[in-house]
């Protein structure tokens, strides 16, 4: 702030310094007034800059909260798909078990019909001879054999019924889990929509305030300061790399999506949210990721920030040990820069990776 005030004072001093053949110097009171104007402009610049920083911080908080809700919804969708797959597998196992019960029931039905018709009586056993002991022993042995077979048939049916009962209970549990996951996903969607509506509503007001403050700040800055800012902005132009690693392929593809709008829960091809962009970028490199920062964080080894490679995923949140607090992800493209889908109302762009909420980086692996 003092530096900018100094610049303004220096510029004013140059303006006020008379050339060799100039008219007589203005009265001292005019010089004092001009210097006072510079000090007032410097003070206004300080107040406007502080207000601008406050408005920008509020916008960042709103964006972080909205993105956290969006990523929570993305995570619940992942869990819902897994619950649906688990329920489908449970139903398939139950169907197979019920078919086995039906197969086991058929001989029991035949056996019951035979017993009802008297076919289990000793007199109908072929080859029996009621007048001899050998005939009696033959009948007794045959009855024991039939009894064992009958017991095996009944045991097989009971076993099949018990297995079916267990699998029926598991299928019911899987269904309950699926319903719970669907409810959680619906709740997360509603929370995301509410957060996004709030962000949109407050961002409109804060953006107007921020833009007005920026105009005040810019009005208080001289041309040299604006040129310096453009020079800094020029460092954000990143050419495509000719590298051929998976990370290079992911980073290069992500850079082809610049300018496409942010849309929550979107994964291309016309719009993206943050994890949708990173998922598609690494998909081009042959690596499958979930559409969720939670599992993208664990998709590979964590990488020290001083050893980043192009394509590494950069994560932003509050606690790197709890994926639920990670609300944003970008793709490292080199020179301290990342490409990312920032927030509602913005587009895929290149920006500095150095933010206050940077928690770490991951290098996805196949």
C-alpha positions as CSV (number, residue, x, y, z in Angstrom):
1,X,0.0,0.0,0.0
2,X,2.8,2.4,0.9
3,X,4.6,1.4,-2.3
4,X,1.6,2.4,-4.4
5,X,1.2,5.7,-2.5
6,X,4.9,6.3,-3.2
7,X,4.4,5.6,-6.9
8,X,1.5,8.1,-7.0
9,X,3.5,10.6,-5.1
10,X,6.5,10.1,-7.4
11,X,4.2,10.5,-10.5
12,X,2.7,13.6,-9.0
13,X,6.1,15.0,-8.2
14,X,7.2,14.5,-11.8
15,X,4.0,16.1,-13.0
16,X,4.5,19.1,-10.7
17,X,8.2,19.6,-11.4
18,X,8.6,22.5,-13.8
19,X,10.8,22.3,-16.9
20,X,13.7,24.6,-17.3
21,X,11.7,27.3,-19.1
22,X,8.4,26.8,-17.3
23,X,6.3,29.4,-15.7
24,X,7.0,30.3,-12.1
25,X,6.3,27.5,-9.6
26,X,2.7,27.4,-8.3
27,X,2.0,28.7,-4.8
28,X,3.1,26.4,-2.0
29,X,-0.6,26.1,-0.9
30,X,-1.4,24.5,-4.3
31,X,1.5,22.0,-3.9
32,X,0.4,21.1,-0.4
33,X,-3.2,20.5,-1.7
34,X,-1.9,18.3,-4.5
35,X,0.1,16.3,-2.0
36,X,-2.9,16.0,0.2
37,X,-4.9,14.7,-2.8
38,X,-2.3,12.0,-3.4
39,X,-2.4,11.0,0.3
40,X,-6.2,10.8,0.2
41,X,-6.1,8.7,-3.0
42,X,-3.6,6.4,-1.3
43,X,-5.9,6.1,1.7
44,X,-8.9,5.4,-0.5
45,X,-6.9,2.8,-2.3
46,X,-6.1,1.1,1.0
47,X,-9.8,1.1,2.1
48,X,-11.0,-0.1,-1.3
49,X,-8.4,-2.8,-1.4
50,X,-9.3,-4.1,2.1
51,X,-13.0,-4.1,1.2
52,X,-12.2,-5.9,-2.1
53,X,-10.2,-8.5,-0.3
54,X,-13.1,-9.1,2.1
55,X,-15.6,-9.4,-0.7
56,X,-13.3,-11.8,-2.6
57,X,-12.8,-13.9,0.6
58,X,-16.6,-14.2,1.0
59,X,-16.9,-15.3,-2.6
60,X,-14.2,-17.9,-2.1
61,X,-16.0,-19.2,1.0
62,X,-19.3,-19.5,-0.9
63,X,-17.6,-21.3,-3.8
64,X,-15.8,-23.7,-1.4
65,X,-19.1,-24.5,0.4
66,X,-20.9,-25.0,-2.8
67,X,-18.2,-27.2,-4.2
68,X,-18.0,-29.3,-1.0
69,X,-21.8,-29.9,-1.4
70,X,-21.4,-30.8,-5.0
71,X,-18.5,-33.3,-4.3
72,X,-20.6,-34.8,-1.4
73,X,-23.3,-35.4,-4.0
74,X,-20.8,-36.9,-6.4
75,X,-19.6,-39.2,-3.6
76,X,-23.2,-40.3,-2.7
77,X,-23.8,-41.1,-6.4
78,X,-20.7,-43.4,-6.3
79,X,-22.0,-45.1,-3.2
80,X,-25.5,-45.4,-4.7
81,X,-24.1,-47.2,-7.8
82,X,-22.2,-49.6,-5.6
83,X,-25.3,-50.3,-3.5
84,X,-27.3,-50.9,-6.7
85,X,-24.7,-53.3,-7.9
86,X,-24.6,-55.1,-4.6
87,X,-28.4,-55.4,-4.6
88,X,-28.3,-56.8,-8.1
89,X,-25.7,-59.5,-7.1
90,X,-27.8,-60.4,-4.0
91,X,-30.9,-60.8,-6.2
92,X,-29.0,-63.0,-8.6
93,X,-27.8,-65.2,-5.8
94,X,-31.4,-65.4,-4.3
95,X,-32.9,-66.4,-7.7
96,X,-30.4,-69.2,-8.0
97,X,-31.1,-70.4,-4.5
98,X,-34.9,-70.3,-5.1
99,X,-34.4,-72.4,-8.2
100,X,-32.4,-74.9,-6.2
101,X,-35.3,-75.0,-3.6
102,X,-37.7,-75.8,-6.5
103,X,-35.4,-78.6,-7.8
104,X,-35.2,-80.1,-4.3
105,X,-39.0,-79.8,-3.8
106,X,-39.8,-82.0,-6.8
107,X,-38.6,-85.4,-5.4
108,X,-40.2,-84.5,-2.1
109,X,-43.5,-84.0,-3.9
110,X,-43.1,-87.3,-5.7
111,X,-42.2,-89.0,-2.4
112,X,-45.3,-87.6,-0.8
113,X,-47.5,-88.8,-3.6
114,X,-46.1,-92.3,-3.4
115,X,-46.6,-92.4,0.4
116,X,-50.2,-91.2,0.0
117,X,-50.9,-94.0,-2.6
118,X,-49.5,-96.7,-0.4
119,X,-46.3,-97.3,-2.4
120,X,-44.2,-97.2,0.7
121,X,-46.0,-100.3,2.2
122,X,-43.8,-103.4,2.5
123,X,-46.4,-105.6,0.6
124,X,-45.8,-103.7,-2.7
125,X,-42.1,-104.2,-2.6
126,X,-41.2,-106.4,-5.6
127,X,-39.6,-109.7,-4.8
128,X,-40.9,-109.9,-1.3
129,X,-41.8,-113.3,0.2
130,X,-43.9,-113.2,3.3
131,X,-43.4,-116.9,4.0
132,X,-39.7,-116.9,4.5
133,X,-37.2,-115.1,6.8
134,X,-35.1,-114.2,3.8
135,X,-38.1,-112.4,2.4
136,X,-38.6,-110.5,5.6
137,X,-35.0,-109.4,5.8
138,X,-35.1,-108.3,2.2
139,X,-38.2,-106.2,2.9
140,X,-36.6,-104.7,6.0
141,X,-33.3,-103.8,4.2
142,X,-35.3,-102.2,1.4
143,X,-37.3,-100.1,3.8
144,X,-34.1,-98.9,5.5
145,X,-32.7,-98.0,2.1
146,X,-35.8,-96.1,1.2
147,X,-35.8,-94.4,4.6
148,X,-32.3,-93.2,4.1
149,X,-33.1,-91.9,0.6
150,X,-36.2,-90.2,1.9
151,X,-34.2,-88.6,4.7
152,X,-31.6,-87.4,2.1
153,X,-34.3,-85.9,-0.1
154,X,-35.9,-84.1,2.8
155,X,-32.5,-82.9,4.1
156,X,-31.5,-81.5,0.7
157,X,-34.8,-79.5,0.5
158,X,-34.3,-78.2,4.1
159,X,-30.7,-77.1,3.3
160,X,-31.9,-75.4,0.1
161,X,-34.6,-73.6,2.0
162,X,-32.1,-72.4,4.7
163,X,-29.7,-71.1,2.0
164,X,-32.6,-69.3,0.3
165,X,-33.7,-67.8,3.6
166,X,-30.2,-66.5,4.3
167,X,-29.8,-65.1,0.8
168,X,-33.3,-63.6,1.0
169,X,-32.3,-61.7,4.2
170,X,-29.1,-60.6,2.5
171,X,-31.0,-59.3,-0.5
172,X,-33.4,-57.4,1.8
173,X,-30.4,-55.8,3.5
174,X,-28.9,-54.9,0.2
175,X,-32.2,-53.4,-0.9
176,X,-32.4,-51.4,2.4
177,X,-28.8,-50.2,1.8
178,X,-29.7,-49.2,-1.8
179,X,-32.7,-47.2,-0.5
180,X,-30.6,-45.5,2.1
181,X,-28.0,-44.7,-0.5
182,X,-30.7,-43.3,-2.8
183,X,-32.1,-41.2,0.1
184,X,-28.6,-39.9,0.9
185,X,-28.0,-39.0,-2.7
186,X,-31.3,-37.2,-2.9
187,X,-30.4,-35.3,0.3
188,X,-27.0,-34.5,-0.9
189,X,-28.5,-33.2,-4.2
190,X,-30.9,-31.0,-2.4
191,X,-28.1,-29.6,-0.2
192,X,-26.0,-29.0,-3.3
193,X,-28.8,-27.2,-5.0
194,X,-29.5,-25.1,-1.9
195,X,-25.8,-24.2,-1.6
196,X,-25.5,-23.4,-5.3
197,X,-28.7,-21.2,-5.1
198,X,-27.3,-19.4,-2.2
199,X,-23.9,-19.0,-3.9
200,X,-25.6,-17.7,-7.0
201,X,-27.8,-15.3,-5.1
202,X,-25.1,-13.8,-2.9
203,X,-22.4,-13.9,-5.6
204,X,-24.6,-11.6,-7.7
205,X,-24.6,-9.0,-5.0
206,X,-21.0,-9.6,-3.9
207,X,-19.8,-9.6,-7.5
208,X,-21.4,-6.2,-8.1
209,X,-19.7,-4.9,-5.0
210,X,-16.4,-6.5,-5.9
211,X,-16.5,-5.0,-9.4
212,X,-17.3,-1.6,-8.1
213,X,-14.4,-1.8,-5.6
214,X,-12.1,-3.0,-8.4
215,X,-13.1,0.0,-10.4
216,X,-12.2,2.2,-7.5
217,X,-8.9,0.4,-7.0
218,X,-8.1,0.6,-10.7
219,X,-9.0,4.3,-10.8
220,X,-6.4,4.9,-8.0
221,X,-3.7,3.0,-9.8
222,X,-1.5,4.6,-12.4
223,X,-0.7,3.2,-15.9
224,X,2.6,1.7,-14.7
225,X,0.8,-0.4,-12.1
226,X,-1.8,-1.7,-14.6
227,X,1.1,-2.7,-17.0
228,X,2.8,-4.5,-14.2
229,X,-0.4,-6.5,-13.5
230,X,-0.7,-7.4,-17.2
231,X,2.9,-8.5,-17.1
232,X,2.2,-10.8,-14.2
233,X,-1.0,-12.1,-15.9
234,X,1.1,-12.9,-19.0
235,X,3.0,-15.6,-17.0
236,X,-0.2,-17.6,-16.9
237,X,-0.1,-18.5,-20.6
238,X,1.0,-22.1,-20.7
239,X,1.9,-23.9,-24.0
240,X,1.1,-27.5,-24.5
241,X,3.9,-29.9,-23.6
242,X,5.3,-32.5,-26.1
243,X,5.7,-35.0,-23.3
244,X,4.2,-38.5,-23.7
245,X,3.6,-39.6,-20.2
246,X,0.1,-40.3,-18.8
247,X,0.3,-37.1,-16.9
248,X,1.3,-35.1,-20.0
249,X,-1.6,-36.6,-21.9
250,X,-4.1,-35.8,-19.1
251,X,-2.7,-32.2,-18.7
252,X,-2.6,-31.5,-22.5
253,X,-6.2,-32.7,-22.9
254,X,-7.4,-30.6,-20.0
255,X,-5.9,-27.6,-21.6
256,X,-8.0,-28.2,-24.7
257,X,-11.1,-27.6,-22.6
258,X,-10.3,-24.0,-21.6
259,X,-13.3,-21.7,-21.8
260,X,-15.9,-24.4,-21.3
261,X,-18.4,-23.5,-18.6
262,X,-18.6,-24.9,-15.1
263,X,-21.7,-26.9,-14.4
264,X,-22.0,-28.9,-11.1
265,X,-22.1,-32.7,-11.4
266,X,-21.1,-32.3,-15.1
267,X,-18.4,-34.4,-16.8
268,X,-18.4,-33.1,-20.3
269,X,-18.2,-32.7,-23.2
270,X,-19.7,-29.2,-23.1
271,X,-19.3,-28.4,-19.4
272,X,-17.6,-29.7,-16.3
273,X,-17.3,-29.5,-12.5
274,X,-13.9,-29.8,-11.0
275,X,-13.8,-33.6,-10.5
276,X,-15.6,-34.2,-13.8
277,X,-12.8,-32.4,-15.7
278,X,-10.1,-34.4,-13.9
279,X,-11.9,-37.7,-14.4
280,X,-12.2,-37.1,-18.2
281,X,-8.6,-35.8,-18.5
282,X,-7.2,-39.0,-16.9
283,X,-9.7,-41.1,-18.8
284,X,-7.8,-39.8,-22.0
285,X,-4.6,-41.2,-20.4
286,X,-6.2,-44.6,-19.9
287,X,-6.8,-44.3,-16.1
288,X,-10.3,-44.7,-14.7
289,X,-11.3,-42.3,-11.9
290,X,-14.5,-41.9,-10.0
291,X,-16.4,-38.6,-10.4
292,X,-15.6,-37.6,-6.9
293,X,-12.7,-35.9,-5.1
294,X,-13.0,-38.3,-2.3
295,X,-11.7,-41.3,-4.2
296,X,-9.6,-39.3,-6.6
297,X,-7.5,-38.3,-3.6
298,X,-6.7,-42.0,-3.0
299,X,-6.3,-42.9,-6.7
300,X,-2.5,-43.0,-6.4
301,X,0.4,-42.1,-4.1
302,X,0.5,-38.6,-2.6
303,X,3.2,-36.5,-4.1
304,X,5.3,-33.8,-2.3
305,X,4.6,-30.4,-3.8
306,X,8.3,-29.9,-4.6
307,X,8.2,-33.1,-6.8
308,X,5.1,-32.4,-8.9
309,X,4.8,-33.6,-12.5
310,X,2.4,-32.5,-15.2
311,X,-1.0,-34.2,-14.8
312,X,-0.8,-34.6,-11.0
313,X,-4.0,-33.8,-9.2
314,X,-4.0,-30.9,-6.8
315,X,-6.6,-31.0,-4.0
316,X,-8.0,-28.2,-1.9
317,X,-9.8,-28.5,1.4
318,X,-9.4,-28.3,5.2
319,X,-8.1,-31.7,6.3
320,X,-6.1,-34.0,4.0
321,X,-6.8,-36.9,6.3
322,X,-10.6,-36.6,5.7
323,X,-11.6,-36.7,2.0
324,X,-15.0,-35.3,2.9
325,X,-13.4,-31.9,3.6
326,X,-11.8,-31.8,0.1
327,X,-14.0,-29.6,-2.0
328,X,-11.9,-28.9,-5.1
329,X,-9.4,-30.5,-7.5
330,X,-7.3,-29.2,-10.4
331,X,-4.6,-30.6,-12.8
332,X,-1.0,-29.5,-12.5
333,X,0.3,-28.2,-15.8
334,X,3.7,-26.9,-14.8
335,X,5.4,-23.7,-13.4
336,X,3.1,-23.5,-10.4
337,X,0.0,-23.5,-12.5
338,X,-3.1,-25.7,-12.8
339,X,-6.0,-26.0,-15.1
340,X,-9.4,-26.4,-13.3
341,X,-13.1,-25.9,-13.4
342,X,-13.5,-23.2,-10.7
343,X,-17.1,-22.6,-9.8
344,X,-20.6,-21.7,-10.9
345,X,-20.5,-18.8,-13.4
346,X,-16.9,-19.4,-14.3
347,X,-15.2,-21.4,-17.0
348,X,-12.3,-23.9,-17.3
349,X,-9.2,-21.8,-16.9
350,X,-5.5,-21.8,-15.9
351,X,-4.7,-20.4,-12.5
352,X,-2.0,-20.4,-9.8
353,X,-2.0,-23.6,-7.7
354,X,-0.9,-21.6,-4.6
355,X,-4.1,-21.2,-2.7
356,X,-4.6,-21.1,1.1
357,X,-6.7,-24.3,1.0
358,X,-4.1,-26.4,-0.9
359,X,-3.8,-29.7,1.0
360,X,-1.8,-31.9,-1.3
361,X,-1.3,-33.7,-4.6
362,X,-1.9,-37.2,-5.9
363,X,-0.5,-39.0,-9.0
364,X,-3.2,-41.4,-10.4
365,X,-2.0,-44.8,-11.4
366,X,-3.7,-47.4,-13.6
